[in-house]
Amino acid sequence: MAAKILANLIVVGSGVLARAFVQAYRQALTNASKSGVAQETIQNTVRRASKTMTETEAKQILGVTEGSSWEEILQKYDALFQRNAQNGSFYLQSKVHRAKECLEAAYGGKSGLST
C-alpha cells in the first residue's frame, strides 16, 4: 500500500515539475521577445559570421602584395609564424595562420606546399 502511494506521489510530482518547466520556458521565450534579446542574439550571430578575413586583410598581415608568388607567401608565413612562436604571442600567431588559410583558398588550395 505504501509503495503504491509513493509511486503515485512520484508520478504526480514529476507531472507538476514537467508542466512548471514548460511554463517557465514559454515565459522565458515571451520575455526574450519582448525585451529584444532574441533579435540581438540573431544580429550578433550574423556579425560573427561576417567577420571572416578578406584577401586584402590577409595580404596586409603577411606583408605581401598582389603580385606575390605562393612561395613568397609561404616564406613570409613561416618567418612570421616562427617569430610569434618564439615570442609567445598566440593571438598574432593565429592571425598569421588564418591569413595563410585565406590566401590558400584564394590561390587555389596549394596546401601541399605548406608546412
C-alpha positions in Angstrom: 0.0 0.0 0.0 2.8 2.4 0.9 4.7 1.6 -2.3 1.5 2.4 -4.3 1.2 5.8 -2.6 4.9 6.6 -3.1 4.7 5.6 -6.8 1.6 7.8 -7.2 3.3 10.7 -5.5 6.3 10.4 -7.8 4.2 10.3 -10.9 2.1 13.3 -9.8 5.2 15.2 -8.7 7.0 14.6 -12.0 4.0 15.8 -13.9 3.8 19.0 -11.9 7.6 19.6 -12.5 7.3 19.0 -16.2 4.4 21.4 -16.5 6.2 24.0 -14.5 9.3 23.6 -16.7 7.3 24.0 -19.9 5.5 27.1 -18.4 8.8 28.7 -17.4 10.3 28.0 -20.8 7.3 29.7 -22.5 7.6 32.7 -20.2 11.3 33.0 -20.9 10.6 33.0 -24.7 7.9 35.6 -24.2 10.3 37.8 -22.1 13.1 37.4 -24.6 10.9 38.5 -27.5 9.6 41.5 -25.5 13.0 42.7 -24.5 14.6 42.2 -27.9 17.1 39.7 -26.7 16.2 37.2 -29.4 16.8 39.8 -32.1 20.0 40.9 -30.6 21.3 37.3 -30.4 20.4 36.8 -34.1 22.2 40.0 -35.0 25.3 39.0 -33.0 25.4 35.6 -34.8 25.2 37.3 -38.2 28.0 39.8 -37.2 30.3 36.9 -36.1 29.7 35.0 -39.4 30.6 38.1 -41.4 33.9 38.7 -39.7 35.9 36.4 -41.9 39.2 37.6 -43.1 39.4 39.2 -46.6 42.1 38.5 -49.0 43.3 42.1 -48.7 43.5 41.8 -45.0 45.4 38.5 -45.2 48.0 40.1 -47.6 48.4 43.0 -45.2 49.0 40.7 -42.3 51.6 38.7 -44.2 53.1 41.7 -45.8 52.8 40.6 -49.4 51.5 42.3 -52.5 49.1 41.4 -55.3 51.9 40.0 -57.5 53.5 37.9 -54.8 54.1 34.2 -55.6 52.8 31.4 -53.5 56.4 30.6 -52.4 57.0 34.2 -51.2 53.7 34.0 -49.2 54.9 30.7 -47.6 58.3 32.3 -46.7 56.6 35.3 -45.1 54.2 33.0 -43.3 57.0 30.7 -42.0 59.0 33.7 -40.8 56.1 35.4 -39.0 54.8 32.2 -37.5 58.2 31.2 -36.1 58.8 34.7 -34.8 55.5 34.7 -32.9 56.0 31.2 -31.7 59.3 32.3 -30.1 57.9 35.4 -28.5 54.8 33.7 -27.3 52.1 35.8 -29.0 49.4 33.2 -29.7 47.0 35.9 -31.0 49.3 37.1 -33.6 50.4 33.6 -34.5 46.7 32.6 -35.1 46.2 35.8 -37.2 49.1 34.8 -39.4 47.8 31.3 -39.7 44.3 32.5 -40.6 45.8 34.8 -43.2 47.7 31.9 -44.8 44.5 29.8 -44.8 42.6 32.7 -46.5 45.3 33.0 -49.2 45.4 29.3 -49.7 41.8 29.4 -50.7 42.4 32.4 -53.0 45.5 30.7 -54.6 43.6 27.5 -55.3 44.3 25.5 -52.2 48.0 24.8 -52.7 48.2 23.3 -49.2 50.5 20.6 -50.3 53.3 23.2 -50.5 52.7 24.5 -47.0 54.3 23.3 -43.7 
